[in-house]
Amino acid sequence: RVDGERDLCMESHYEYGTRRGWQRIREALAAHGVRATLNACGRALAVSPWLAAEAVADGHEVSAHGWRWERHVHMAEAAECRAICRTVAAIAAAAGTPPVGWHTRSATSTRTRRLLIEHGGFLYDSNAYNDDCPYMVALGGRDLVVLPYAFDTNDMRFQPGGGFVHGDDFVRYCAAAFERLYAEGSSAPRMLSIGLHCRL
């Protein structure tokens, strides 16, 4: 952490995503005919709206990943409500439609799901890691889909101490996860999320 000055080194890590990373992921998705969900921070799309426009043009969904890549757990309710509103407005402006999904970075608050329902328009929340299938929660007289997310099939594991070293490590792991869940799918529904980050 650098306090009091810009951390140009860290900024360049994240800038890679908009300069090169997104284009590489976009081309890979197009080559395989895959439609994806982009979990995007509102502030990022406010300064790079073209990315959301390209994603929507390709048939991808743009979901909310918060205003900034920050935790909501210690936010005051009014601050969290403002973050949700700013995020929705930025994504709607960049993508042409407001997001229907939400995934807070790491820790949500105990109010997050209620605030999403009160805001209106949200159909699902991905702040859960506890199942292999979507499920419903009832809040305030309304149902919200919980669309679980997986961290094991995520390219963040290429970071130091994460477990993946070579691209083949990731491919083998994701393929094995798919094959296992596909086999289990013969008797019960299953789903698999694979996380790719533009900066990685």
Backbone torsions as a table, in degrees:
resi	resn	phi	psi	omega
1	ARG	NA	133.1	176.8
2	VAL	-111.7	122.0	179.5
3	ASP	-105.4	140.1	173.6
4	GLY	87.2	-11.9	177.7
5	GLU	-144.8	161.3	176.2
6	ARG	-68.1	141.2	175.3
7	ASP	-96.9	87.2	-174.3
8	LEU	-63.6	-32.0	178.2
9	CYS	-64.1	-49.4	-179.8
10	MET	-65.9	-38.7	178.0
11	GLU	-58.7	-38.9	-178.2
12	SER	-67.8	-31.3	175.7
13	HIS	-60.2	-46.1	-177.6
14	TYR	-76.5	-30.5	178.3
15	GLU	-64.1	-27.4	178.3
16	TYR	-54.6	-37.1	-178.0
17	GLY	-57.8	-45.3	-178.9
18	THR	-82.9	-28.9	-179.3
19	ARG	-76.4	-41.7	-174.0
20	ARG	-136.3	-40.9	-172.0
21	GLY	-58.4	-48.1	-179.5
22	TRP	-59.5	-43.5	-178.3
23	GLN	-61.5	-39.2	179.6
24	ARG	-67.2	-44.3	178.5
25	ILE	-65.9	-41.9	180.0
26	ARG	-58.4	-45.0	-179.9
27	GLU	-65.5	-38.9	179.1
28	ALA	-65.7	-43.1	178.2
29	LEU	-62.3	-43.9	-179.7
30	ALA	-64.5	-40.4	-178.6
31	ALA	-62.0	-28.7	-177.7
32	HIS	-107.2	5.0	178.1
33	GLY	64.3	33.4	-176.8
34	VAL	-98.8	133.5	172.6
35	ARG	-100.8	137.5	-173.6
36	ALA	-130.7	168.3	171.8
37	THR	-106.5	126.4	175.9
38	LEU	-98.3	115.7	173.3
39	ASN	-84.0	106.1	-172.1
40	ALA	-119.8	136.9	173.4
41	CYS	-74.8	138.6	-179.4
42	GLY	-58.1	-43.8	-178.7
43	ARG	-63.1	-37.2	179.1
44	ALA	-63.6	-41.3	179.8
45	LEU	-76.3	-23.8	175.9
46	ALA	-64.6	-32.2	179.2
47	VAL	-99.2	-13.0	178.2
48	SER	-134.3	58.7	-174.7
49	PRO	-63.8	-25.6	179.9
50	TRP	-58.9	-30.5	-178.9
51	LEU	-63.7	-45.1	178.0
52	ALA	-65.9	-39.6	179.8
53	ALA	-61.9	-42.4	177.5
54	GLU	-64.5	-42.6	-179.0
55	ALA	-60.8	-47.3	-179.7
56	VAL	-64.9	-40.4	178.7
57	ALA	-60.6	-30.3	179.4
58	ASP	-85.7	-2.7	179.1
59	GLY	92.5	12.6	179.5
60	HIS	-88.1	158.5	175.0
61	GLU	-94.0	143.5	173.4
62	VAL	-110.8	113.8	-179.5
63	SER	-105.9	159.5	-176.3
64	ALA	-86.6	133.1	177.6
65	HIS	-119.2	27.3	-178.6
66	GLY	92.7	170.9	176.8
67	TRP	-70.2	-53.1	172.4
68	ARG	-119.7	171.2	178.7
69	TRP	-81.3	80.6	-173.5
70	GLU	-140.4	157.5	177.3
71	ARG	-77.4	148.4	177.0
72	HIS	-103.3	-8.6	-170.5
73	VAL	-57.3	-36.7	-177.6
74	HIS	-104.3	7.2	178.7
75	MET	-72.7	144.6	169.7
76	ALA	-68.5	154.6	-176.6
77	GLU	-57.6	-42.8	-179.4
78	ALA	-63.6	-39.0	179.1
79	ALA	-67.4	-40.1	178.9
80	GLU	-67.0	-40.1	177.8
81	CYS	-61.7	-42.4	177.4
82	ARG	-62.9	-40.7	179.9
83	ALA	-62.7	-41.8	178.8
84	ILE	-64.5	-46.1	-179.3
85	CYS	-62.8	-44.1	179.3
86	ARG	-63.8	-39.7	-179.9
87	THR	-63.6	-48.0	-179.9
88	VAL	-60.1	-45.0	-178.5
89	ALA	-62.6	-43.2	-178.7
90	ALA	-66.6	-42.0	-179.9
91	ILE	-68.9	-41.2	178.2
92	ALA	-60.7	-40.4	179.8
93	ALA	-66.9	-40.1	-176.1
94	ALA	-81.9	-38.9	-174.3
95	ALA	-96.1	-13.9	-179.3
96	GLY	88.3	-5.6	178.6
97	THR	-152.9	146.2	179.8
98	PRO	-71.0	155.9	179.7
99	PRO	-72.3	150.8	174.8
100	VAL	-110.2	-5.1	179.3
101	GLY	-124.0	155.5	-178.0
102	TRP	-139.4	140.5	174.3
103	HIS	-148.1	99.5	178.1
104	THR	-66.9	146.4	173.1
105	ARG	-66.5	116.9	173.8
106	SER	59.7	-118.9	-167.7
107	ALA	-79.7	121.7	173.5
108	THR	-84.2	171.7	171.1
109	SER	-93.5	170.2	176.1
110	THR	-70.9	-11.1	-178.9
111	ARG	-100.0	-11.4	-169.4
112	THR	-52.6	-51.6	-177.3
113	ARG	-63.9	-40.3	178.1
114	ARG	-62.0	-41.8	-179.9
115	LEU	-66.5	-35.5	176.8
116	LEU	-63.4	-44.0	178.9
117	ILE	-65.6	-43.2	-179.8
118	GLU	-65.1	-32.9	177.9
119	HIS	-65.2	-37.5	-179.9
120	GLY	89.2	150.1	175.8
121	GLY	94.0	-20.2	-179.3
122	PHE	-82.3	132.5	178.4
123	LEU	-104.1	-28.1	-178.1
124	TYR	-146.8	160.4	177.3
125	ASP	-130.7	132.9	-179.2
126	SER	-106.2	21.0	179.5
127	ASN	-87.4	58.4	176.6
128	ALA	-151.6	146.1	-177.3
129	TYR	-133.1	25.6	-165.7
130	ASN	-110.1	13.0	-177.5
131	ASP	-159.3	167.3	175.0
132	ASP	-104.0	6.2	-179.1
133	CYS	-142.8	151.7	171.9
134	PRO	-63.8	153.1	175.2
135	TYR	-147.8	168.9	-176.1
136	MET	-105.4	145.4	168.2
137	VAL	-126.2	143.0	178.7
138	ALA	-102.0	125.3	179.2
139	LEU	-139.4	129.4	176.0
140	GLY	55.9	36.1	179.1
141	GLY	77.2	10.6	-179.9
142	ARG	-133.1	147.8	176.9
143	ASP	-91.8	142.1	175.3
144	LEU	-127.7	132.0	177.0
145	VAL	-76.7	134.1	170.6
146	VAL	-102.9	117.1	-178.2
147	LEU	-106.7	93.6	-173.3
148	PRO	-58.2	150.8	-179.2
149	TYR	-116.9	148.7	-180.0
150	ALA	-113.1	132.7	176.4
151	PHE	-93.3	-19.0	-178.2
152	ASP	-73.5	-34.2	177.9
153	THR	-97.2	60.1	-172.3
154	ASN	-138.3	133.8	-176.8
155	ASP	-70.4	-4.8	174.7
156	MET	-63.6	-16.8	178.6
157	ARG	-73.8	1.0	171.4
158	PHE	-83.3	-13.5	178.4
159	GLN	-70.7	158.6	-176.6
160	PRO	-49.9	131.2	179.4
161	GLY	80.7	4.7	-173.9
162	GLY	-87.7	-19.1	175.2
163	GLY	109.4	-26.4	177.7
164	PHE	-99.7	134.8	177.4
165	VAL	-116.3	-47.4	-177.6
166	HIS	-109.0	155.2	176.9
167	GLY	-55.7	-36.8	179.3
168	ASP	-63.5	-28.8	176.2
169	ASP	-59.9	-46.6	-178.5
170	PHE	-66.6	-44.4	-179.3
171	VAL	-60.4	-49.5	-178.9
172	ARG	-61.5	-42.2	-178.6
173	TYR	-64.7	-48.2	-179.7
174	CYS	-64.6	-40.1	178.8
175	ALA	-64.2	-41.7	178.8
176	ALA	-65.4	-40.4	177.6
177	ALA	-62.5	-44.2	178.6
178	PHE	-60.7	-48.3	-177.3
179	GLU	-61.0	-41.2	179.4
180	ARG	-64.5	-48.5	-178.8
181	LEU	-68.3	-34.0	176.9
182	TYR	-63.9	-42.6	177.9
183	ALA	-63.2	-44.3	178.0
184	GLU	-64.7	-26.6	-179.3
185	GLY	-66.5	-12.6	176.8
186	SER	-68.4	-21.4	-179.2
187	SER	-122.2	-11.8	179.9
188	ALA	-159.2	148.3	-179.8
189	PRO	-62.9	148.1	175.9
190	ARG	-145.0	159.8	173.9
191	MET	-143.1	160.6	-179.7
192	LEU	-138.6	130.1	172.2
193	SER	-108.7	141.1	176.2
194	ILE	-123.1	119.3	-176.9
195	GLY	-95.4	125.4	174.8
196	LEU	-122.4	135.9	-179.8
197	HIS	-113.0	132.2	-178.4
198	CYS	-58.6	-32.9	-177.6
199	ARG	-76.4	-14.4	179.9
200	LEU	-100.7	NA	NA
